[in-house]
Amino acid sequence: MQPMNTIWPWSSPACAISGIRFGRIILLGIIAFAFVFYGAQGTVIQAGQDIQAAIEKASPGDTVLVGPGDYSSFEVDRPVTVQSQGGSSLQAAIQRPAIKISSDGVNISGFRIEGVGKDTTAKFNYYMENRDAAAGARLDLPNAAIIVDGNDIILQNITVFGAQIGVMAENADNLRILDSTLDSCDSGAYIAKSRMSLVQGSTFSNCRKYGLDAERCSGLKVYKNSIAGSANTGFLLKESKKCEVQDNVFSTNTFGLALWNSTSNQVSRNRADHNYYGILITDWSNNNTIEDNIAEQNTRSEIIKGFGIGISLQENSSHNLIVRNTARKNLNGIDIAKGCKFNAVYGNKVFDNSNGIRVDKNRNNLIFANNFERNTASAYDNSSRNIWNTTIGNYYSDYRGNDENGDGIGDKPYIIPKGDHDEADARPLMEAYGHANLDAAALRGEVEKYARFGPADDEIPSIHMEGRTIAISYHRPSSPPKWPDSKPLDVS
């Protein structure tokens, strides 16, 4: 699936024609409507040409209705609803968002916003020419279309095009971004240090950095979104915990979904296709559950010809559960690299890849009850010490052993075909396994039972005396891995 060409939907002169607008009109009929549908929450106000003036006249709980037309930016500093009735357009500017929210309990819906991209020179000139605006202001803020500074905020049916950041929210608990479109931004939405927020039913497309960037969040729910065409990462979940990522589509990004130093998250029923990395768990991301996802056709050639990984664990990411996923038509279906330990890879369907699973420089990962079918090489284990079976092993379509006693387990081990160790699955299955049920406690118990290899050499400290001081050092790399470390493998 290729990124869609986007035409700014209200660029034509006809869309700039506004309808008839009124000032603040509170008619008896409107009051009756308000009491019927809004109860005691407040009255309904029909905004005129100036939305800001209508907001300043509103009381907490009021609803401000905005008709079609082009409007100036506004700030919402009280708990009200500001609702477009169709065709309400806003224009952001350098260091001036189209909408700024500085109150709890605000509901914004239906607006279309044309944003402003990153422009360092214009930003510098703005503050040089507007010294008062710079006084006491954060000069590092990007050009955001919407800035959220409050809790219990709802943004619904919003469209943003071309902003440096579409929606920017920090310390915004219980934020809701619903049924919205964020297109051709540097980052579609940035959510930081927020709790119990929800992003649902929205489209993030053609972003130059991130579709959705969430950092230091807890309890974030990301459901049923489409994130496509991001030059960097579709959804970056960084330094976050106890979040849920479910039923999303990540397509044609460099990284579809990336968990970075994130813990105890649930990633389930997502689809990742045509990315370089479909789902990436990296940099000490621990105790996550990755289940029932589909990662297919993650193979592209813009950077390295034919490169693409379905599901990848990297850089000391440990104690994760990789369960019941499907990895199909990637270079590597599942990839585990560099210091990852005590992960359980269980019940996955891995087929039609160049490498079904590639494990490199890891220890004590438990890999069993997976189905490896029609891969060029079923498995690759390099510089590692992992466990390839419990009471059962994995199914390999290229296994050629017999089962003389008919117990469903091959009489001879399956030798892992690629790698520099003589690794083997001692109990290969004769038929595909179809009984994988997620029992997290049981799986972690199996890992603890079977994963008994000692630490790697580079994990054993070197102890020596420096004068009268005992010095302890580790032989660990001090620089991050380079892209060539992940070059395609020779599977011939």
Residue, then its C-alpha position, 0 to 999 in steps of 0.5 A: m500500500q503506497p501513501m496517498n497523494t493528498i490534496w488540501p481539501w479546502s484550497s479552492p476559492a469556493c471553500a473560502i466563502s463563509g455562510i451567514r454568521f451571527g454574533r452571540i444569539i441566545l434564542l428561546g428555541i436554542i435555550a430549550f434545545a440546550f436544556v433538552f440535550y445538554g441538561a444543566q451543562g450550559t447554553v448553546i452560543q452561535a459564534g459570529q466572525d470572532i470565535q475568541a469573542a464568543i468563548e470569552k462570553a461563554s460560561p463553563g459548560d456552554t457550547v459554542l457553535v461555529g459556522p462555515g468559513d475562515y476564522s482566526s486562531f483562538e484560545v480556550d481558557r474555560p471548560v466549554t465545547v467549541q464545535s464546527q458545524g461544517g467547513s470551519s477553517l483555521q490557519a496557524a502561523i509561526q509560533r501561533p497555534a490555530i487552537k490553544i487549550s489552556s483549561d481542563g474539560v475542553n471539547i473541540s470538534g470538526f475544524r480543519i487547520e492548515g499548519v506551519g512547518k518547521d522554519t528556524t529562520a522565520k521563528f528567529n525573525y518572529y521573536m526578534e520582531n516581537r520581543d514581547a512575545a518572547a518574554g517568559a515564553r518557551l523559545d524551543l516550542p515547535n510550530a504546532a497547529i493545536i497546543v493542549d495544556g489541560n486535562d480531560i480534553i477531547l479533540q474529535n473529527i479534526t483535520v490538520f495539514g502541514a504543521q510541524i506538529g499537528v497536536m502537541a500535548e504535555n502533562a495532559d491526562n485523559l486526552r482524547i484524539l478521535d476520528s481525526t486526520l493529521d497529514s503531511c506534518d513533521s509529527g502528526a501528534y506529540i503526547a508527553k508525560s500524560r496518563m490514561s489518554l486515548v488515540q482512536g479511529s484516526t489517520f496519520s499520513n505522510c509525516r516527515k518524522y513521526g505519525l504519532d510520538a508518545e513519550r513518558c506516558s502511562g496507560l495510553k490506548v492507541y486503537k484502530n488507527s491508520i499510520a502510513g508513509s512516515a519517513n521515520t516512525g509511524f508510532l514511537l512509544k518511548e519510555s512509556k509503560k502499561c500502554e495498549v496498542q491494538d487493531n492499528v495498521f502501520s504501512t509504508n513507514t521506515f519503522g511501523l511501530a517502535l517501542w523504545n525503552s518501554t515496559s509492560n505494554q500490550v501490542s496486539r492485533n495490529r497489521a504492519d506491512h511495507n515498512y523496513y521494520g514492522i514492529l520493533i522492540t528496542d533499547w531495554s524494552n522489557n516485559n511487553t506482550i506482542e501477540d496476534n499481530i500480522a507483519e507481512q511484506n516488510t521488505r523494501s529497497e530504498i535504503i538497502k535492497g530487499f531489507g525488511i524485518g517483520i518483528s524485531l527485538q533488539e538492544n537488551s530487550s528482555h522478558n518479552l512474550i512474542v506470541r501467536n503472531t504471523a510473519r510473512k514475506n519479510l527478509n527476516g520474519i522474526d529477528i532477535a539481536k544484541g543482548c536480548k534475554f529471557n524472551a519467549v517466542y511461542g506459537n507464531k506462524v512464520f512463513d515465506n520469509s528469507n529467514g524465518i527467525r534470526v537470532d544474533k548475540n543473545r542468550n536464554n531466549l525460549i523458542f518453541a511451538n512455532n511453525f516455520e514453513r516455506n522459508t528459505a532458511s527456517a532459522y539462523d542462530n549466531s553467537s548465541r545460546n538459546i533454547w529451541n524446545t521444551t517438551i515440544g519444539n517447533y515445526y519446520s517444513d524442511y525437516r526430513g526426520n522420521d517419527e517411528n513411535g508416532d508421538g508427533i515428535g521427530d526422532k532426530p534433532y533439527i539442526i539450526p541451518k544457519g549460524d556459527h554454533d551447533e544449535a538444535d531443536a531436540r524435539p521438532l514437531m512433525e505437524a504444524y502446531g495449532h494449540a497456542n494459548l496465551d498464559a503469560a504466567a505459564l510462559r514466563g515459568e517455562v522461560e525460568k525453567y529452561a533458560r539456564f545458560g550462564p552470562a555471555d563473556d561481555e556480561i562478566p565483569s573484569i575486576h582488577m586493582e588500580g592502586r588501592t582501588i578495586a576497578i570493575s569494568y564490562h566489555r560492552p560496546s560504548s557506541p550504538p550499532k551501525w546500519p551495516d550491522s543489519k545488512p541482509l543475510d546470505v541465505s544461499 
